[in-house]
């Protein structure tokens, strides 16, 4: 435990906007797929409260009631630097998926700073000791869903730098959403850490490296509730023209400038046989049990202030 987090007065920073809500969409007992949304980091100075962007990313973890980490999901969400003076509670978002760990009760998002290798500010990477915690997670164990696993193969300039960006997963989730049939929800799209990779290419000189064309691979999961009326027929339902246009728009918003998307192809990938009762190609049906889903309780936790927010 961190001794500085002992009273309400120990906490002076928070993500604006209210409760971090966690609603499961994966009907398999013990598995989860949840879209999390939260606002920008704000330090509470009363009438002089202000937003902070001088940190590197948000990390997403699974914790118990006391904020003890039970699973680090390996997810980084890039910091929004819109410059807006008002709070948007949905400004940051990501979808997480996996197997619920023993002893865990909530999700938590925590500001994170990268290591600085040299100079007076030299330090290792670090997180704040406490983050914004969600309501108590309730496992969805009823219903069914169609799980599609696929791959996007994208020809673009500077794919190495794009893949390394903390904004890459969010850009690809938003762009894939724009390319899917009407009615699809972002909460159904999951792009795992490590699922954005660059195909090997020849060795480049420094003069070539900046804008060289290459191939980006993006693996994704799309879990569509069986009750949904979304007309999705696999990879052929992805409008790759909309995908590439959306990539340019969302990358520009995130401040990524040095790349150009040339083309994209959507491919089907065989799914894991154990995921559902029926499996064909990249499609599988996943089902839950008979227990009803319980309601949710609301909880908002503030963030502890650290020197890099001063």
Secondary structure, 3 states (H helix, E strand, C coil): CCCCCCCHHHEEEEECCCCECCCECCCCCCEEEEEEEECCEEECCHHHCEECCCCCEEEEEEECCCCCEEEEEEEEEECCCCCCCCCCCCCEEEEEEEECCCCCCEEEEEEEECCECCCCCCECCEECCCCEEECCCCCCCCCEEEEEEEEEEEEEECHHHHHHCCCHHHHHHHHHHHHCCCCCCHHHEECCCCCEEECCCCCCCHHHHCCCEEEEEEEEEEEEECCCCCCCCCHHHCCHHHHHHHHHHHHHHCCCCCCCEEEEEEEECCCCHHHCCEEECCEEEEECCCCCCCCCCCCCCCEECCHHHC
